[in-house]
Amino acid sequence: MAEQFLCSNLSAGENGRLYFAGQDTQELARRYGTPLYLMDEQRIRERCRTYVQAVKTAFGGRGRVLFAAKAAAFRRMLAIMAEEGMCADLVSPGEIWTAARAGFPLERAWFHSSNKSDEDIAFAMEHGVGAIVVDSTEELFAIDRIAAERRVQQPILLRLTPGIDPHTFEAVATGKVDSKFGFGIETGLAEEITRTALSLCHVSLIGFHCHVGSEVFDSDVFLRSAEIMLRFIAMVKERYGYEAGILDLGGGYGVRYLSDQPDIDIAANIMEVGAYITRRCAELGIAQPEVAFEPGRSIVADAGLTLYTVGMVKRIPDIVNYVSVDGGMTDNIRYALYQAPYTVLAAGKLSEPWDLRCTVVGRCCESGDIIQPDVALPASIRRGDLLAVCTTGAYNYSMASNYNRVPRPPIVMLNEGESYVAVRRESLDDLLALDE
Ligand SMILES: *Cc1c(COP(=O)(O)O)cnc(C)c1O
């Protein structure tokens, strides 16, 4: 069994029970109830250290790692990021406020988002974010105007679209020419906005950003985007005499949701990107910019596990078997949203044969409320059994909703044999908190 586990923080106990971060999932479910998000704190820290160390080695101190907070934004998480020396990519006043209340040093945060209102921009400036990543012309002028009113010069990066298809599925591909994000390099918009940015008095252009997409497994995606971005930087230097100080390559490294997916060696990959950038900068005659990465998923995904209790098993002979759980699209919308794959384990029955093909569904009033179709579970699975869905640390809690007025599960952190609540379970009264 062990070699089939997706991540080293999963193991099987003698009792056939699933252990996560060394702790018995059955015990955790009893103690905290289900549905339950578990997060392995040591795994999160280990991933941060892998990135920070790799970037340090590859770019000799001229690099930074920003945690894309949208993957998992809550106070404790931002506090861990601060402790690990990470920077942060924040996309809304809500995330900025969460980081501020976590004691995260906001000068180490950049403010992204594909559509920032004047209020958002003012809020970010007020809280002293290190830089704003500009996504549109309207936004650039708004930042310049608001900075003028505040009598400051706001550091900015421009989000460019390098025109790369990262061979990933459509809904998470963001760097192609027809993308809603950023300024296209091929279309000439990137050059035009650079010229405009350089002409404005209250913004200071510190570099360029791109993010080609999520769940990238091809090691050459970052090389291809770096190549296009470096050529753009060289062109801008030649035509306008401006040399970008920062190149942000975005996030997107994939993680294993299924055991047949590859396990990317992120450190090796970053070293390869580093060597490539050094060589190409020399060839292009530009100074090597500081290089930034913005991982979200690959920092937190496999540090997460969701536990559910089975409610019913419905067998429709020769058609399908349904196993329904006490959560669903409210705590994990990713299958419903883009058919995301997940590994489902019968957490109390690891030693039984898994001979029932079934579709694991949630409790909501939607046929599309599916956690995962066509998984194998033991034929003995029944009401009261525990199910674990692996690799739920990224984009599960942060996309959670109260559809059907289902309270959101708590996040319990596991650390060196101990557990503690980082986000408490929503109560029925919490659901009414905003009703006048
Ligand atoms: C979503 C996003 C990220 C993080 O992507 P992951 O796939 O979670 O690593 C980084 N940067 C930007 C701009 C994003 O939109």
The ligand as an SDF file (V2000), in Angstrom:
LIG
                    3D

 15 15  0  0  0  0  0  0  0  0999 V2000
   -2.9240   31.5630   -9.2660 C   0  0  0  0  0  0  0  0  0  0  0  0
   -1.6990   32.3320   -9.4690 C   0  0  0  0  0  0  0  0  0  0  0  0
   -0.4960   31.8860   -8.9160 C   0  0  0  0  0  0  0  0  0  0  0  0
   -0.3590   30.5680   -8.2070 C   0  0  0  0  0  0  0  0  0  0  0  0
   -0.5790   29.4930   -9.0620 O   0  0  0  0  0  0  0  0  0  0  0  0
   -0.3570   28.0110   -8.5300 P   0  0  0  0  0  0  0  0  0  0  0  0
   -0.7780   27.1660   -9.6710 O   0  0  0  0  0  0  0  0  0  0  0  0
   -1.2030   27.8330   -7.3440 O   0  0  0  0  0  0  0  0  0  0  0  0
    1.1050   27.8620   -8.2080 O   0  0  0  0  0  0  0  0  0  0  0  0
    0.6090   32.6970   -9.0490 C   0  0  0  0  0  0  0  0  0  0  0  0
    0.5370   33.8950   -9.6880 N   0  0  0  0  0  0  0  0  0  0  0  0
   -0.5930   34.3410  -10.2470 C   0  0  0  0  0  0  0  0  0  0  0  0
   -0.6100   35.6390  -10.9290 C   0  0  0  0  0  0  0  0  0  0  0  0
   -1.7520   33.5820  -10.1620 C   0  0  0  0  0  0  0  0  0  0  0  0
   -2.8770   34.0260  -10.7280 O   0  0  0  0  0  0  0  0  0  0  0  0
  1  2  1  0
  2  3  1  0
  2 14  2  0
  3  4  1  0
  3 10  2  0
  4  5  1  0
  5  6  1  0
  6  7  2  0
  6  8  1  0
  6  9  1  0
 10 11  1  0
 11 12  2  0
 12 13  1  0
 12 14  1  0
 14 15  1  0
M  END
$$$$
